[in-house]
Amino acid sequence: MNSVPTSQATLKKLYIAGVWREAADGKTFATVNPATGETLASIAAAGTVDVDEAVQAARRAFDDRENDWKKMSPSDRAKLLWRLADLIEQNIDELARLETLDNGKPIYESRNVDMPMVAEVFRYYAGWATKVFGETIPSRENYFNYTLREPIGVVAAITPWNFPLLLASWKIAPALATGNTVIHKPASLTPLTALKFAELVEEAGAPAGVFNVITGKGSEAGDALVEHPGVDKIAFTGSTEVGREVMRKAANTVKHISLELGGKSPNIVFADADLEAASRGAYLGIFYGKGEVCAAGSRLLVEESVHDSLLEKLLARTQKLQPADPLDPKTRLGAVVSEGQMNTVLQYIDSGKKEGAVLIAGGERTQVNGKGYFIQPTIFDRVGNHMKIAQEEIFGPVLATIPFKNLEEALQTANSTRYGLAAAVWTRDIKKAHRVARQLRAGTVWINTYNVYDPTMPFGGFKQSGFGRELGKQALDLYTQSKSVWVDLNE
Ligand code: NAD
């Protein structure tokens, strides 16, 4: 664990054009362990000068026809990504520990879920590097037509703090597999794994400038990337509010954009469901990842006739869940990512009480060993779908339970938010399950399960949850563009 930061004296630098360096104006910011409130490291805060240099570096790596990246064959790019996956696995304990220190998520999750999937995502896209190609198209006699599938150029990946390295991998792997160059701007609350990852990219042998990391505030470094004319594409994951701003500003230079935004996903339990399984799905849907999950099942829609029995089972599970030290492998609920986020969640809890929802579990801040920003697993019952806690993304361990009378009412309620990221349906009736899946306006629907992901399955939102699909074959469309070539065959 040699590079786990321990003090503010440890300055973590920017990675630009294959060189580790401080910000041009020497500015820094601190990253804090939310489980203790202690500073983990001091991080270089990139400004517009640094962003410009990162863009120049990525541009050179992309534009120079004679450089190593341009000359690299698809199969060599595949080998590079495969090597990266190996290096991620070799460094998995350190990466998981950094993620947990920075984000507060249980080490059980970062070690067994986040980091193994990061490695898998790189392997999956290593496979695609050699399988992206154009078509020959019969158009007119005496013409030969074909398309080339080309990379878009310089990709800026702007990522949030909830799955810091995992959500970055969803962008970086397909972008590199298809020959783009990348600038990654991690969330300022959780920059540590992005910096460790850059070391691994260097070790894997990526040519200088192909991959760059700039740490800093969203409103400065992030904004400068979105405004910069040298960036061709913004791959953004974050809140709907910032996503809207990114879209507006990217319009000035007509950049390609993909937006993975917020959610308020309904977890719908019908009376004919396996209630034991559904209660487990409801529990994991909201408390996995402290509820800081874009696709969290934050609205539990339950058919009236099984309301009491489902909630009894859910409460029994919830009562056994206590926030604890994220570094303890037995912990299943960690610290909220920051003091600010903790206060936001507490305000939502307050608003739920004021709007008349019934608090049946949790509802308070707690500490572990007298420190940190923890919130008890919280459940509201008898929530109206119009209430703030049913409409707005809380991004914390807070569940809103909404009873319903019949299928039509369930669908109406499920689809009545501005979001459409994910949804789940629990029933033993297979026809009903598929019918409901078709009628839910969401990018992912789980039937009798929750929170299942795989690099092969596309993920993304409907409505104000964004657009563009990450993962799977579909992500290749986000990082390539078609060129039509016409050849005149007339004598
Ligand atoms: P955020 O929108 O505050 O920040 C996301 C990223 O954008 C960060 O790197 C931030 O520094 C940067 N940023 C902030 N302001 C910017 C600006 N003006 N210009 C450019 N960049 C800017 O989100 P967050 O608080 O880090 O993450 C939580 C949000 O992310 C939640 O809304 C959650 O639903 C969403 N999220 C969505 C998905 C998904 O796949 N749909 C996944 C995870 C998280």
Residues whose N, C-alpha, C, O or C-beta is under 5 A from the ligand:
A	BS01	NAD	I158 T159 P160 W161 N162 K185 P186 A187 S188 G216 K217 G218 S219 G222 D223 T237 G238 S239 T240 V242 E260 L261 G262 G263 C294 S465
